[in-house]
Amino acid sequence: MKTRIKELRLEKKLTQQALAKQLGVNQAAISKLECEVSIPDAALLIDLSRFFHVSTDYILFLSEERLNADYFLENNLHHLKKYQHLIAIYQKMNRKQQGDCFNFLCSMLNINEDL
């Protein structure tokens, strides 16, 4: 069964070893998938889909569309709910806590900004 795994991996400039590490499999498993010696099981197919942010149909050449609208909408709604929750938590903080939180996040990302 032909897949787009190699194409997607190369787009992200990943080695087989790096992709395998991200997915928790060995490099030989990725090699076999790319050489069409084996096919991904359902769990690995889903992991690949999530990692590359594409539909499983796209990986398996069943569709030319990387993401279907339902997947895109569901993913955005999931993130929106998380952001709304984080904003609600932030709004409950006093000004000093908000400043400390902001400074902490900036330090985690190596950003030099002041409130």
Buried (B, 14 or more C-beta within 10 A) or exposed (E): EEBBBBEBBEEEEBEBEBBBBBBEBEBEBBBBBBEEEBEBEEEBBEBBBEBBEBBBBBBBEEBEEBBBEEBBEEEEEEEEEEEEEEEEEEEEEEEEEBEEBBBEEBEEEEEEEEE
